[in-house]
Each structure stands twice: as structure tokens, then as C-alpha cells.
């Protein structure tokens, strides 16, 4: 599989955008700072995401990016494919003419890798950005609950809800 940094960073950036847009826009600089991804790299990714209709850009002061569709309508495969990432796991990349051994001949394990690629595509296609947002918010709530409890406690009293 050729899921490289580009695909992983695109999903990460889209998740960050979904978590922070709150009806407005998010700057690439803010995403860069939170996710430790260079601004230049994010600009390349967002250019591709914009061209594929996944994000909208707002220019000028206070500009940035926002999601073009609700998170429930954005499967991860759409994000990965928008940045030109291939989900093919075969050596030939799914091209029957340029198959593994050339001249249309498949290598011995072609079907195995093809099946793996289909499983990966189905897995990523079955997960939406909304699901990632919900999971991240659940994780954040689990971390925040003990902190809220500790903030309410008085010195010397046991911590319990």
C-alpha cells in the first residue's frame, strides 16, 4: 500500500479542521502549530482538498479554510484520494496492462495483495470524518473529567464524583 505521509497528514488536517472550525474558518498556521506539520506542506494538501471540493477557502484577513460538506458525508477514502494517494497494494497499482510481471502477467501473490487493498479501501470508506470527530471528543472528555473533578476538590478531601 502506498499510504504515505501525504494521506495521513491530509486526514489529520481535516480532522483538526473539523474539530476547530465552529462555524467559522481555521488557518493553516493554526493547524500547523497544533499538528506539527509545516505550513508549506499543509498549503499543498489544502490546495488539493479544495480542488476536490472537500474544503472551501476564505481569502483575506480572517481567512482560512472550512469543510465544504458535513463531516458525516466525508469518508476517509475521499480525503486520501483527494491528495492523490493510492490505496492499491499491488506492485502494479491495479493496472492490468502494467501488471506485476509485465505483459499482462500477474505475480503469484497478486490476488492476495489485491484483496488486501480492497479490505483497506472498505475500511477507510466505512469511516467518516464525523466518526473521527466523535472519537476525539470522547477522548478529550475522558481526559477532562478527572481534571474538572480535581479542580472542584478542596485540599485534604478525597476525589470522588
Buried (B, 14 or more C-beta within 10 A) or exposed (E): BEBEEBBBBBBBBBBBBBBBBEEEBBBBEBBBEBEEBEEEBBEBBBEBBBEBEBBBBBEEEEEBBBBBEEBEEBBBBBBBBBBEBBBBBBBBBBEEEEBBEEEEEBBEEBEEBBEBBEEBBEEBBEBBBBBBBEEBEEEEEEEEEEEEEEEEEEEEEEEEE
